Amino acid sequence: MAAVDLGTARAKLWLPPKRVGTLKAAERLIAKLGFALAFPVEGVMLPSLFEAVAGPDAVAWQDGMGEPESLVWDYKDALPAAGAAWSGKLLHRRASLVAPDLLALLYEGEGEGDDYQAFDVSREAHQIAAALQGGPLPTSALRELIGNRSRYDRAMGELHRRLLVTSAGVRKQAAGWPVVMVELTCRVFEVGGRFDRTLATQRFLGTVLAAAPSQLAKAFAWTPAVARVTLESLVDGGLARQENGLYRPA
C-alpha cells in the first residue's frame, strides 16, 4: 500500500464523518479504534481524540485552551469515570485512552488490588499503589505522599505503563481547577486473567493498518523483541503479513 493510500485509509478509519462533540460520541470512537492519544504527537502516526474533535487540520494548543482542547481535556477524565475508557500515559508515554476490551488484553495482573506487588516497579510506585488500596485519591495527595515531583511523575509513569492505575474523574475544589482522581484499574474495569499479547496486537494492527515492531513496542510499552515475536506469531497464524519491515493485517 502506497503511503498516500495508507494515509487515506487511516483518515477514513480514525476520523468519524461528524466531528466528536459529545461524551457518548467520544466513547463510541474509542470503542471502535481500541485506543487513541488524547492529543496528537509529532512524528507519531496514531489516532487522537483531538483530531476527531477539532478536525484533521487543526493544531492543538496553537491558541491556548480553546474549545476543542477543553472538550478533550474533559473527555479524558469523564470517560474513565464512566468506565468507558482507561486513561493514563501509555501510548508513547503520552496521555492516552484505551477501550475496556483492549485493556483486558493488555492487563497482565490478576485483577486484584495487590497486583502491583508482582511487578518490578520502583518503591514510590509501590507506595502509590498501596495508598490506593483504601480507595481513589487526588493527584495532589499522591504527590504529597511521595514528596518529590520528579519521583512522583516517574512512579506514575511506571504504574500507567503497567496499566495498574487509571484516572478516574475529577473532584471539584473550593478554589482553582478540579483535581484529577487516581484509582486502581482493577476497581474501575473488569481486568485480570485475559492477558493476550497476540489478540492485542491484532487489534492494534486493525487500527494502525501498518506498523513496525518498534511502533508496537512504543505504543504498548513492550520491548522491541517482544513486539517482533508477537507480530511474527500473527504472520505464522495467517492473521498478518510482512512487507518491507512493516506488518499489516492479512
C-alpha positions in Angstrom: 0.0 0.0 0.0 1.4 3.4 -1.0 2.0 6.0 1.7 -0.8 8.2 0.3 -3.2 5.3 0.3 -2.3 4.3 3.8 -2.9 7.9 5.0 -6.3 8.0 3.3 -7.3 4.6 4.8 -6.2 5.8 8.3 -8.1 9.0 8.0 -11.2 7.2 6.9 -10.9 4.9 9.9 -9.7 7.4 12.5 -11.9 10.4 11.7 -15.7 10.0 12.1 -18.0 11.5 9.4 -19.2 14.0 12.0 -16.8 15.6 14.5 -16.9 14.3 18.0 -18.9 16.8 20.2 -20.4 14.7 23.0 -19.0 12.3 25.6 -21.1 9.5 24.0 -19.5 10.1 20.6 -16.1 10.0 22.2 -16.9 6.7 23.8 -18.0 5.3 20.5 -14.8 6.4 18.8 -12.6 4.8 21.4 -14.6 1.6 21.4 -14.2 1.4 17.6 -10.5 2.2 17.5 -9.5 0.5 20.7 -7.1 3.3 21.7 -6.2 6.9 20.9 -3.9 9.6 22.1 -5.6 12.5 23.8 -3.7 14.9 21.6 -1.6 14.2 18.5 2.2 13.8 18.9 4.6 15.0 16.2 6.0 12.1 14.3 3.7 9.5 15.8 1.1 8.0 13.5 -1.7 7.1 15.9 -5.3 8.3 16.1 -6.0 11.2 18.5 -9.2 12.3 20.2 -8.3 15.9 19.5 -8.3 15.4 15.7 -11.7 13.7 15.9 -13.0 16.7 17.9 -11.3 19.5 16.0 -10.7 18.1 12.5 -7.6 16.7 10.8 -6.1 20.1 10.0 -6.4 21.7 13.5 -3.3 22.2 15.5 -3.6 21.6 19.3 -2.7 24.4 21.7 -2.0 26.8 18.9 -4.1 29.4 20.6 -4.0 28.0 24.1 -7.0 26.3 25.7 -9.7 26.6 23.0 -13.0 24.7 22.8 -11.6 21.5 21.2 -8.8 21.4 23.8 -11.3 21.9 26.6 -13.5 19.2 25.3 -10.7 16.6 25.0 -9.5 17.6 28.5 -13.0 16.9 29.9 -13.4 13.7 27.9 -10.1 12.2 29.1 -11.3 12.5 32.7 -15.0 11.7 32.1 -14.5 8.6 30.0 -12.7 6.6 32.8 -15.2 7.9 35.4 -17.9 6.3 33.3 -16.0 3.1 32.8 -15.8 3.8 29.1 -12.1 4.1 28.6 -8.9 3.7 30.7 -6.9 7.0 30.9 -3.2 7.5 31.6 0.2 7.8 29.9 0.6 4.7 27.8 1.0 5.3 24.1 4.4 6.7 23.5 4.2 7.8 27.2 1.6 10.4 26.4 -1.9 10.9 27.6 -3.9 8.0 26.1 -7.3 6.4 26.2 -7.8 2.6 25.9 -11.1 0.8 25.3 -12.1 -1.7 28.0 -11.9 -4.7 25.7 -8.3 -3.9 24.7 -7.4 -3.0 28.2 -8.4 -6.5 29.4 -6.0 -8.0 26.8 -3.1 -5.7 27.8 -3.5 -6.0 31.6 -1.0 -8.5 33.0 -2.3 -8.8 36.6 -4.9 -11.0 38.1 -7.4 -8.2 38.6 -6.8 -7.8 42.3 -5.9 -4.8 44.4 -2.4 -6.1 45.2 -1.4 -6.8 41.6 1.3 -4.2 41.8 3.3 -6.4 44.2 4.1 -8.8 41.3 5.7 -6.1 39.2 9.3 -4.8 39.3 8.5 -1.2 39.8 10.0 1.5 42.0 9.5 1.9 45.7 7.5 5.1 45.0 5.2 3.2 42.6 4.6 0.6 45.3 3.8 3.4 47.7 1.2 5.0 45.4 -0.5 1.6 44.7 -0.5 0.7 48.3 -2.1 4.1 49.2 -4.9 3.5 46.7 -5.9 0.3 48.5 -8.3 2.4 50.6 -9.9 4.0 47.5 -9.3 6.7 44.9 -7.1 9.6 45.8 -6.4 13.0 44.2 -3.2 13.5 42.4 -2.3 16.3 44.9 -2.5 13.8 47.8 -0.3 11.3 46.0 2.3 13.9 45.1 2.4 14.9 48.7 2.8 11.3 49.7 5.9 10.9 47.5 7.2 14.3 48.4 9.1 14.9 45.2 7.5 15.9 41.9 10.1 14.1 39.7 9.9 10.9 41.6 6.1 11.1 41.6 6.0 11.5 37.9 8.3 8.6 37.3 6.3 6.4 39.6 3.0 7.3 38.0 4.6 6.6 34.6 5.6 3.1 35.7 2.1 2.4 37.0 0.5 3.7 33.8 2.7 1.6 31.6 1.7 -1.4 33.6 -1.9 -0.3 33.4 -2.2 -0.7 37.2 -3.8 2.7 37.8 -6.1 5.0 35.8 -7.5 8.5 36.0 -11.0 8.2 37.5 -12.7 11.5 37.1 -12.2 14.8 38.9 -13.1 16.2 42.2 -14.1 19.9 42.5 -12.2 22.1 44.9 -13.2 25.2 46.8 -10.8 27.2 44.6 -8.9 26.5 41.4 -9.1 23.8 38.9 -10.8 20.4 39.7 -8.2 17.8 40.8 -7.8 14.5 39.0 -8.6 11.4 40.9 -6.5 8.3 40.6 -7.8 4.8 41.1 -6.6 1.2 40.8 -7.5 0.0 37.3 -9.0 -3.3 38.6 -11.6 -1.4 40.6 -12.8 0.6 37.6 -12.7 -2.1 34.8 -13.1 -5.8 34.5 -9.5 -7.0 34.1 -7.4 -9.9 35.1 -6.9 -13.4 33.6 -7.4 -12.3 30.0 -3.9 -11.0 29.1 -3.2 -11.9 25.4 -0.5 -10.1 23.5 -1.4 -11.7 20.2 -5.0 -10.5 20.3 -4.0 -7.1 21.5 -1.5 -6.8 18.6 -4.2 -7.9 16.1 -6.4 -5.2 17.5 -3.5 -2.7 17.1 -2.8 -3.6 13.5 -6.5 -3.4 12.7 -6.4 0.3 13.7 -3.0 1.5 12.5 -3.1 -0.7 9.3 0.7 -0.9 9.1 3.3 -0.9 11.8 7.0 -1.8 12.5 7.8 -3.7 15.7 9.3 -0.5 17.2 6.0 1.3 16.8 4.1 -1.5 18.5 6.6 -1.5 21.3 6.4 2.2 21.9 2.6 2.0 21.8 2.1 -0.7 24.5 5.4 -0.2 26.5 6.8 -3.6 25.3 10.3 -4.4 24.4 11.1 -4.4 20.6 11.9 -8.1 20.8 8.5 -8.9 22.4 6.8 -6.8 19.8 8.6 -8.5 16.9 7.9 -12.0 18.2 4.2 -11.2 18.7 3.9 -9.8 15.2 5.6 -12.8 13.7 3.1 -15.0 15.6 0.3 -13.3 13.7 2.1 -13.9 10.4 2.6 -17.6 11.3 -1.1 -17.8 12.1 -2.1 -16.2 8.8 -3.5 -13.1 10.6 -0.9 -10.6 9.3 1.6 -10.2 6.5 5.0 -8.6 6.5 6.2 -6.3 3.7 9.4 -4.1 3.7 9.6 -4.2 7.5 6.0 -3.3 8.1 3.3 -5.7 9.4 -0.2 -5.4 8.1 -3.5 -7.2 8.7 -3.8 -10.2 6.4 
